[in-house]
Amino acid sequence: MVDLKVDIGGLELKNPVTTASGTFGFGEEFTDFVDLDLLGGVFVKGLTLKHREGNDYPRMAETASGMLNVVGLQNKGIDYFIHDIYPRI
């Protein structure tokens, strides 16, 4: 088998395949589609220290060239992530 390990500033990953921050949520949302254990790493969505509701609605607008969004980092905060999400992923 080919060794795909990579070293990024002292952090060794078993392969260079990682997710994109934000678009992959916390990873759990994609377990029906991809085995997370096969990935070199998972970059989770953005977090804030405290719970944040995000920006007021409307948060998205269609344009002739695509879509704009200003969700505003809606999340339950770092403590929620550490206690409820991190142990599962």
C-alpha positions in Angstrom: 0.0 0.0 0.0 1.2 3.5 -0.8 2.1 5.7 2.2 0.2 9.0 1.8 1.2 10.6 5.1 1.9 14.3 5.1 3.5 16.5 7.7 2.1 20.0 8.1 4.1 22.0 10.6 4.6 18.9 12.8 1.0 17.8 12.5 1.1 14.4 10.7 -2.0 13.4 8.7 -2.4 9.9 7.3 -3.2 11.5 3.9 -3.7 14.9 2.4 -7.5 14.6 1.9 -9.3 17.0 4.2 -12.7 18.7 4.2 -13.3 22.4 3.7 -14.2 24.5 6.8 -17.8 25.4 6.9 -19.1 23.4 4.0 -18.7 20.1 5.9 -20.4 21.2 9.1 -19.0 19.1 11.9 -18.7 16.0 9.7 -21.5 14.1 11.2 -23.9 15.3 8.5 -21.9 13.4 5.9 -21.4 10.0 7.6 -24.0 8.4 5.2 -21.8 9.5 2.2 -18.2 9.2 3.3 -16.3 7.2 6.0 -14.7 10.0 8.1 -12.0 7.6 9.2 -10.6 7.5 5.6 -10.0 11.3 5.6 -6.7 12.8 6.6 -8.5 15.5 8.6 -11.8 17.3 9.1 -12.0 21.1 9.3 -15.2 21.9 11.2 -17.4 24.9 10.7 -16.5 28.2 12.4 -17.1 28.6 16.1 -17.3 31.4 18.5 -16.6 31.5 22.2 -20.3 31.9 23.1 -23.6 30.9 21.5 -24.4 33.1 18.5 -27.7 33.3 16.7 -26.1 34.8 13.6 -27.4 37.6 11.5 -31.0 38.6 11.1 -33.1 37.3 8.2 -32.9 37.4 5.2 -29.5 35.8 5.2 -29.3 34.8 1.5 -29.9 36.6 -1.8 -29.9 35.3 -5.3 -28.0 37.2 -7.9 -27.5 36.8 -11.6 -24.1 35.3 -10.9 -25.0 33.0 -8.0 -26.0 33.4 -4.4 -24.7 35.6 -1.5 -25.0 34.6 2.1 -24.5 36.4 5.4 -25.4 33.7 7.9 -23.0 35.3 10.5 -21.4 32.2 12.1 -24.5 30.9 13.8 -23.3 28.3 16.3 -23.8 27.1 19.8 -20.4 28.1 21.1 -17.1 26.4 21.9 -18.3 24.8 25.1 -21.1 23.0 23.3 -18.7 21.8 20.7 -16.2 20.5 23.2 -18.8 18.6 25.3 -21.4 17.5 22.7 -19.8 17.3 19.3 -16.1 16.7 19.7 -16.4 13.4 21.6 -18.5 12.0 18.7 -16.2 13.0 15.9 
